[in-house]
Each structure stands twice: as C-alpha cells, then as structure tokens.
Amino acid sequence: MKILTSVVGCLLLASIPGAEIQVLRKDSQPAVVAKLKSDEAGRFATRLADGTYVAFIQMPGLRTQVLAFDVARTAGPKQLRIPMQIGSSC
C-alpha cells in the first residue's frame, strides 16, 4: 500500500479546508475506496493499493475537480496539488 497525500487550494486562498474527496478505483468494477475531507490546511491523506484511481474533489461554490492517477509499487508516496476554481478564476 502507498500513501496518497494532497493539498487542495487555489491562487487566492492558500488552502481550502473542508473539501470533500471521493477516491474510486478504476478497474472492471469501479468502487469507492476512500471518502475524505481536507483538514484546516487543505491536506488529506489515505493509503491505496497499487492501481489506477480517479479522485473527485468537491466544495460548495467551487468547480468539482476530477483527477486520474496511478499508484505503483515501485514509486514513493504519491503527492498531488489540486487547484480549485470559482468560475473562470480563483
């Protein structure tokens, strides 16, 4: 299992606390493997097995972000920065 760590934020806000994140495993039968909320610094973390995933990041008033990524046994912890947008800019 690898650890996924991420920061949710935008250009005007250093971080976005309280964003809701759903991580789905992308295979023959997609399934939700994690439901998370970003902390006061916009961070969240979870353990994931090797595979291909899709994360849906939502926050009221902001556009939903969809992010596909792979977790590989030979790689270190996966770190993502997830920009959120209000309308055409943030």
Protein Blocks (a to p, Z undefined) as FASTA:
>chain_A
ZZdddddddfklmbdghiacddddddfbdcdfbdcdddfkopacddddedddddddddeh
iacddddddddfkbccddddddddehjbZZ
